[in-house]
Amino acid sequence: LQQGTQLFNFFGGNKPKDAAKPPPPTTPPPVGEAPADAGMTPAQKQKAEREAALDEKKRQQDEILAKRKAEQEAKRAEQKRIQEERQAAQKAAQEERQRQLEEKKRQQEEARAEQQRLFEEKKRKAEEERAAKAAAQAAARNQPPPPASQPPPPKAAAPKAAPARQGSGGFFGLGSAKPAPPASAPPAQQPSAAPPAGAASAGPKLKNAAQIGQTIPAGWVEGTNFAVSDGNLNNGDLVIIKRSDGSIRYGEIVDKTGLPWQQAFVVAVSAKPDGTSEFTRTEEARNIFTVGAGKGAAAATPVAPAGQKAAPLPSGTQRAPIGLGAGGGKTAADQQKLEREAALAEKKRQQE
């Protein structure tokens, strides 16, 4: 019997492919050793061969399964790694978006806080300016009329004295009956000075109205042609101040403001056609210049007494109040109202 699997031959039946060839020479077993299948029947040999073939096939299948399992595990590990990386990237992107949202929210809160701070600061400054303006007006109301407002009546009285001279001159041509009424006319004209007092409510005349608001000569040099004031300033003094637009112009002292120990003055910076003040600025003495090289040291910064604060001063150009420096035209009730408003504004500022 032929052993093993044979190639089927259509023409010669189950003949081996190389049946015509002589069988390969078999190596005889070594002397003294019996072959492995010695003493086995052909059936036992076939069974042993089948079992060996099955074992080989099973081994190959196990190797294939192990290889496939290893590939699947490697694939699952790669997919798991990719998924973890994707999840990590998504988490990082989400955290970045959250951080950006929190940063934007923080910036918005800071912007709102800054706007609120600016609004409160602007409101506080406006209240301080109103309080300072009211205090300045109250201080102006409480001061007696300056002597500069008194010269106009004598000037007005001078031309009115002319009718008395005309009356005396008319004495030569009109007889003795009519000189008596002209003699009584001058006393009647003296009480008539009351209308100029009413006209004084528009404000006293400025001594240097023609120069107020004019720029100084281009060739002037600070320290040579003008210098910082020493604080010894009076109403009617011609001064020089620096305006908000950067120009240097003439002004005139019309009032002193602030507390008694403060060196602050109200300066007229614009004059009306009638010679009265139109616009004013409140400046400290150290910001006011006088014409000339300067007579002494510049005004020192005022030092408040212990426990007392400086009165806030208005900032910028203000419209001159009616009657500035001449007692004004307001009643005592108006003055009390201004004082109450100033006290309330100062109390509110201290609470804030």
Secondary structure, DSSP 8 states (H G I E B T S, - for coil): ---S----BTTTBS--TTSSS---------TT---TTTT--HHHHHHHHHHHHHHHHHHHHHHHHHHHHHHHHHHHHHHHHHHHHHHHHHHHHHHHHHHHHHHHHHHHHHHHHHHHHHHHHHHHHHHHHHHHHHHHHHHHHHS---GGGSSHHHHHHHHHHHHHHHHHHHHHHH-SSSSHHHHHHHHHHTGGGHHHHHHGGG--B-TTTTTTT-B--TT--BTTTEEE--S---TT-EEEEE-TTS-EEEEEEEEEES-TTS-EEEEEEEE-TTSBEEEEEEEEGGGEEEESS-SS---------TT--------SEEE--TTTTTT-S--HHHHHHHHHHHHHHHHHHHH-
